[in-house]
Amino acid sequence: MAHQTGTANDVHDLLDRLRLFALGAGYTIDYWGNRSAGSGRALTVHKGACYATFLSSTNAGNSSDPGPYVGVYGHTGYSAGSTETQPEASTVAWCNYLPGPFAAYDFFEGVINGRPYLHAIVETTAGTFKPFG
């Protein structure tokens, strides 16, 4: 299992650090850049049959869009047509209310039952943790 810890200024910086961690862990970066819908950044990675897209937004949130946030969803492949829409995608899981700067983050990468995973735990303030992966 690979592990990295550090700090990040906001959700975009956090996603960039996750990109570098994933690259070092053998993931292929399929896309890294601006989102095609909405504001923020998108990171699409894969390793073997594990495909995931991470989305970030620094927009101030409300009850229906509780930003800043990081979202993640899995899918079965990569299509260069859109940073938001990928083949057979799962529902997006959101990690909300992440204003930054963050006290710390921990990234984990490994394989369980032959399947790779990426997981993050963000310490938003001292003693308050939010996971996504």
Helices and strands as residue ranges (DSSP letters): E 2-6, H 11-24, E 28-34, E 41-47, E 50-57, E 69-75, E 93-95, E 104-112, E 115-125, E 128-132
